[in-house]
Every structure is written in C-alpha cells, then in structure tokens.
Amino acid sequence: MGRALARAFLDAGLRTTVWNRTPGPLREMEADGLVHREVHDVLPLKTVYSLTAFGRELSGMLAPLSDWGHRRLEKLAEAQPAS
C-alpha cells in the first residue's frame, strides 16, 4: 500500500493496517467516492483500495489540519511532567 494511501486511511481514523478486517469504514469511504475498491479474482482473495481524485483532493486539504493536530499533541506531551 502506498504511503499516501496509508496516510489518508490513518487520517480518516482507521488505526489498523489489516484493511480486510475493517470493511465497514472502507465501504463507507467507497460509497462517498473517496476510495476505489478493486477485487482481484485470485486465491487468496485480494482487494486493493486506492484513493480517487476526490479522495486525493480531500487528503490534501486535510493534511494541514492533521499536521497542526500532531504538532499540538507534541506540545501537550512536552508540557506534561515526566512521571
């Protein structure tokens, strides 16, 4: 899975890399036009998800917000006294 796609999934709140065990959120993202699902007719079954143009556009717009959130969490962690 590409780094950008993995980042988009993580930013969307999917905190796992076991994508075939989380079909609900991915199916919702597919229904919303954010990801494209391609099922390969092989054994074991292989499903590949990729961002659509809309998903890439949304990911680009959310990236600054995600970056801000990560910086904020780092500042909060630095402000906490060591235990």
C-alpha positions as a Markdown table, in Angstrom:
| # | Residue | x | y | z |
|---|---|---|---|---|
| 1 | Met | 0.0 | 0.0 | 0.0 |
| 2 | Gly | 1.4 | 3.4 | -0.9 |
| 3 | Arg | 2.4 | 5.8 | 1.7 |
| 4 | Ala | -0.1 | 8.5 | 0.7 |
| 5 | Leu | -3.0 | 6.0 | 0.8 |
| 6 | Ala | -1.9 | 4.7 | 4.2 |
| 7 | Arg | -1.7 | 8.3 | 5.5 |
| 8 | Ala | -5.2 | 9.0 | 4.1 |
| 9 | Phe | -6.6 | 5.9 | 5.9 |
| 10 | Leu | -4.9 | 6.8 | 9.1 |
| 11 | Asp | -6.1 | 10.4 | 8.9 |
| 12 | Ala | -9.6 | 9.1 | 8.3 |
| 13 | Gly | -9.4 | 7.4 | 11.7 |
| 14 | Leu | -8.5 | 3.8 | 10.6 |
| 15 | Arg | -5.9 | 2.9 | 13.1 |
| 16 | Thr | -5.0 | -0.5 | 11.6 |
| 17 | Thr | -3.2 | -1.9 | 8.6 |
| 18 | Val | -5.4 | -5.0 | 8.5 |
| 19 | Trp | -7.7 | -3.5 | 5.9 |
| 20 | Asn | -9.7 | -6.7 | 5.2 |
| 21 | Arg | -10.8 | -6.7 | 8.8 |
| 22 | Thr | -12.3 | -3.2 | 8.6 |
| 23 | Pro | -14.6 | -3.4 | 5.6 |
| 24 | Gly | -17.2 | -1.0 | 7.2 |
| 25 | Pro | -15.3 | 2.2 | 7.1 |
| 26 | Leu | -13.7 | 1.4 | 3.7 |
| 27 | Arg | -17.1 | 0.6 | 2.2 |
| 28 | Glu | -18.4 | 4.0 | 3.6 |
| 29 | Met | -15.4 | 5.8 | 2.0 |
| 30 | Glu | -16.0 | 3.9 | -1.2 |
| 31 | Ala | -19.7 | 5.0 | -1.2 |
| 32 | Asp | -18.6 | 8.6 | -0.5 |
| 33 | Gly | -16.3 | 8.4 | -3.6 |
| 34 | Leu | -13.1 | 8.7 | -1.5 |
| 35 | Val | -11.6 | 5.3 | -2.4 |
| 36 | His | -11.8 | 2.9 | -5.3 |
| 37 | Arg | -12.1 | -0.8 | -4.5 |
| 38 | Glu | -10.7 | -3.4 | -6.9 |
| 39 | Val | -11.2 | -7.1 | -6.2 |
| 40 | His | -8.7 | -9.5 | -7.9 |
| 41 | Asp | -10.1 | -12.9 | -8.6 |
| 42 | Val | -7.2 | -14.9 | -7.1 |
| 43 | Leu | -6.8 | -17.2 | -4.1 |
| 44 | Pro | -6.5 | -16.0 | -1.5 |
| 45 | Leu | -8.9 | -13.2 | -2.4 |
| 46 | Lys | -7.0 | -9.9 | -2.9 |
| 47 | Thr | -8.7 | -6.5 | -2.6 |
| 48 | Val | -6.8 | -3.3 | -3.4 |
| 49 | Tyr | -8.0 | 0.1 | -2.3 |
| 50 | Ser | -6.8 | 3.4 | -3.8 |
| 51 | Leu | -7.7 | 7.0 | -3.4 |
| 52 | Thr | -9.9 | 8.5 | -6.1 |
| 53 | Ala | -9.2 | 12.0 | -7.4 |
| 54 | Phe | -11.8 | 13.3 | -4.8 |
| 55 | Gly | -10.0 | 11.4 | -2.1 |
| 56 | Arg | -6.6 | 12.8 | -3.1 |
| 57 | Glu | -8.1 | 16.3 | -3.1 |
| 58 | Leu | -9.7 | 15.8 | 0.3 |
| 59 | Ser | -6.5 | 14.3 | 1.7 |
| 60 | Gly | -4.5 | 17.3 | 0.5 |
| 61 | Met | -6.9 | 19.7 | 2.2 |
| 62 | Leu | -7.0 | 17.8 | 5.5 |
| 63 | Ala | -3.2 | 17.3 | 5.6 |
| 64 | Pro | -2.5 | 20.8 | 7.2 |
| 65 | Leu | -5.2 | 20.2 | 9.8 |
| 66 | Ser | -3.6 | 16.8 | 10.6 |
| 67 | Asp | -0.2 | 18.3 | 10.8 |
| 68 | Trp | -1.5 | 21.0 | 13.2 |
| 69 | Gly | -3.1 | 18.3 | 15.4 |
| 70 | His | 0.2 | 16.3 | 15.6 |
| 71 | Arg | 2.2 | 19.5 | 16.5 |
| 72 | Arg | -0.4 | 20.3 | 19.2 |
| 73 | Leu | -0.2 | 16.8 | 20.6 |
| 74 | Glu | 3.6 | 17.1 | 20.7 |
| 75 | Lys | 3.4 | 20.4 | 22.6 |
| 76 | Leu | 0.9 | 18.9 | 25.1 |
| 77 | Ala | 3.2 | 15.9 | 25.7 |
| 78 | Glu | 6.2 | 18.2 | 26.2 |
| 79 | Ala | 4.2 | 20.2 | 28.7 |
| 80 | Gln | 3.3 | 17.2 | 30.9 |
| 81 | Pro | 5.7 | 16.5 | 33.7 |
| 82 | Ala | 7.7 | 13.3 | 33.5 |
| 83 | Ser | 6.4 | 10.5 | 35.7 |
